[in-house]
Amino acid sequence: MSKISIEVAFAMPDKQWLRALTIPATKTAGAAIDECGVREAFPGFDFDACEIGVWGHEIKRSALLRDGDRIEIYRALELDPREARRQLALAGKTMRGANEDNGLS
């Protein structure tokens, strides 16, 4: 049986997780997620509610993978980027200066 090398990536605001795997070429993206260990690393997180993609392109869990694919698990954003910019603008800051004092307080 032919094998392929893939990665599975997931990030929370305070922690990133990446796992390299060698799996049978017949495995689906969903099966790879189930077997990669991410559920054990983040117990209680609902991975079934997340969209997934490969290299930034959304895919279905039933998609077959290719050698070199990186499955990305997309969690819901805690704050819409437009709302974040609006809040920063109200505070006199920009996205670029959000983490530093830009003197506009």
Secondary structure, DSSP 8 states (H G I E B T S, - for coil): --EEEEEEEEEETTEEEEEEEEEETT-BHHHHHHHSSHHHHSTT--GGGSEEEETTEEE-TT-B--TT-EEEEE---SS-HHHHHHHHHHTT--STTTTS--S--
